[in-house]
Structures are given as C-alpha cells and as structure tokens.
Amino acid sequence: MAQGSAPDRHASLINAARGGAKGALDALVAELTPLVWHVARGNGLDRATTEDVVQTVWLSLLRHLDRLVEPRAVAGWLIVATRREAQRAWREANGKAALSDDSALDVPETRWLPESEALRNDRDRRLWQAFATLPRRCQELLRLTVLAGRAEYRVVAETLAMPRGSIGPTRGRCLATLRATLEEEGDLR
C-alpha cells in the first residue's frame, strides 16, 4: 500500500486500479468501507439496506473509476455518493428508520472470549444509546470526522455545509456532550 497522507494513498490506489493492479481496488475497499458504512448507517438505514447501499456505492465507483477527476478526493466522492444513495434507499423504504444501536461494522476477532465479548457489547450498546441522544448534526459530524480524520475536514465542511474552521470546535462540543451523557449514566470507563 502506498505511504503518505490518506488522500495521497487513496490517489495511488485509484491510479493503480486504473492501471489494472488487482489488489489496489481491494485495498481501497478495505480501507474506506467503514467510512461508507458509517455514512449509510448515519442516514438511518437498517443493516440490510446499509449493505445494499455500500455495495451500490462501490459498484458506482467502479463504473466511474476512469472519470474520477481528482483521485485524492475519493473519500469525499464516496461520502457524497453514499449520502445520496442512502437518502434514495430511505425514500424507497417510505418510512423513517431509527438509528440502530448495534456496532457499525462487525469485525471478528481471532480469539473469542465470551466475557470480553459481553463486556464489549455492553459498552458498545451504552455508547450507541448515548450517541443516539445527540442531535442529528452532532451524530453526522462525529461519524464523518472520526472516520475521515483531519485531512478530510474540507470534505466534511462541504458535506455538512458548515465552515471548515467550525468543525473542530463543534466536534469538541459534541464529544463533550457525549461524555457528559455517559458520565450522567455512570457509563464512562
């Protein structure tokens, strides 16, 4: 995998995939699928619909791979495409689905221990319950900034239609609210 910043690495993978490198697209999918997943789930989709949206978005990128003007901005392209596809899927479902409290991505561990799994599930459940109490704007901002990172603040600003300079302070306030909610519940560990 290419070294450097995430946008540079993504551009290298896009260019390699365009050149026919077999593993380049797989590496891109492995790295950015959690982002696509979180954006879709953040739009209130259930697990099955989210899986469909994620697949549709990746197929769309594959179809548009040669037309992607700025390969460094593939994460932003994926965020926008996922948001649009999620909104389309939501409209088709013709109802407002609740934000799920399960984890966004189930990654199997090499060692499974029931105690640690139960503790992690309980912690995750409490965290997602507290997360669900945040305003939708905070939920969306935290989902995007946690996965996209500081290098993608420009994309986050465009996606959420907010000034780039307000992302960090707003994120800090959202995290403080989340922390306070968890502390009130006695769930912060």
N, C-alpha and C positions, 0 to 999 in steps of 0.2 A: 504494500500500500504506500502511496506517496506520503512524504513527510510535509510538515509546514502547517499553516493555518487550515481550519476546516474548509473554508471556501477554495483554497488552493488545492487541497487534497480532492475535494469534490470535482473541481475542474479537471484535474489529472485523470480521475476515474472516468469522467464523461468522455474526455478525449480518447482515452484508451479504449473505451467501449465502442466509440465511433470507429476506431481503427480495427475493431474485431477482437480485442483482447477478451477472452472468455470470462475470466474471473473479475474483471473490472466492474461490470454491472452488478454481479453478485456482492462484491464488497460494498458498493454504493447502497444496494438494497439493505444489506445487513446493518450498515451504519445509520441510515436515515429512516428505516421503517418505524422505529419507536417514535420519531417525530411525527410521521404521517399518522400513526395510530393515535397519539395523544390529541392531535388536531381534530381527527374524526370523532373521537370519544368526547372531546370538549364541546362538540356541537350536539350533544345529547343523544347520540346513536347507541343502540344496544350492540352487544358483542357481534352478533351475526351480521348485522348491517355494516358495522365497522369493518369487518373482514372483507365484505364485498367492496366497500369504498376504498380500502387500502389496495386491493387487487386492481380495481379500476384505475386508480391514480397511477400505479406503477405501469400498467399497460399503456396508459395515455403518455407517460414519459417516454416509454419505449417507442411509441409511434411518432413522437415529436423530437426524438433524440437528435436528429440531424438539423432540426430547425431551432434548437435552443440557442439563442443569440449569445447569452452570457453564461457559460458553464459554471462560473464561480457562484452564480446566484441560484443554483439548482435547489437549494434548501428553501429559498423564498418561493420559487416556482411550485415546489411540492406543497408548501403551506397554502398558497392561494388555490391551487388545483384541489387540494383536499377539502378546503373550506367550501368551495363551490360544489364539489361532488357530495359532500356531507349534507349541505343545505338542500341539494336536489333530492337526495335519498330521504331526508327528513320530510320534505314536502310530499313525496310519494307515499310515505307511511301515513300521512294525513293525521298526524297527532303529535303531541309534544311528549317525547320520551324523557324520563327523568335521568339525570346524571347518575351513572352506576357507581356503586361504592367498591367494586372489585378493582384489582390492580389492572393497569393498562396493558401490561404485557406479562404473560406467564412464562418465565424462563426457568426450565427445570434445572435443579441443582444436581451435581454429580453424587452428592451424599444426601440422602433424605433421612432426616430425623424427625419423628412426629412432634417432639416437644418444641424444637426450634421452629418448625413449620407452623405449629399452633400459635406460638408467640408472635411470629412474623405476621400471620394472618390477622391476629387480633390487633396488632399495632397498625397494620395497613387499613383495617376496617375503621378504626378510630380516626386515623389521619384523613381518610377519604370522607368520613362523616363530617369532620371539622372543615375540610376543604369545600364540601357541598354547601356549607353555611356562608361562604364568602360570596360577595357579589359576583355576578357572571363575568364582569370585566376583569376582576382580580383573578378569577379562575383561568380565563383565557390568557391573561398576561403571564401568570406563573407557568402555565403549560408551555407556552412558547419560549419564555426566557430560560427555563430550566433545561429544556432540550436543545434549543438553538444556540444558547450561550451569547456572551457579549459580542462576538464577532458578527452576529446576525441582528443586532439592535436596529439597524436600518430597515431590515425586512419586517421586524416586529412592529416598528413605528408605522410603516406603510400598511401593514396588515390590520393593525388596530386603529389606524387614523389618529395617532397621537404624536406629539413632539418627541423626537428622539431623546432629548435631554430630560424628559419627564419619566422615562421608562425605569431608570434605576431608583429614583425616589418613590415612585408609585409601587414598584416591586417591593421595596423595603417596607412600605406601609402595609401592603398585602400580607407579606410574611409576618410582620409584627401582629397583625390581626389574627392570622392563623395560629401563631404561637400563643397569643392571649387566650384564644378559644381552647386550645389544648391544655393550657395551664389551668383554666377555669374548671375543666373537666378532670384535672389531675392526671392527664394522659401524656404529659411531656416526659420523655425518658431519654 
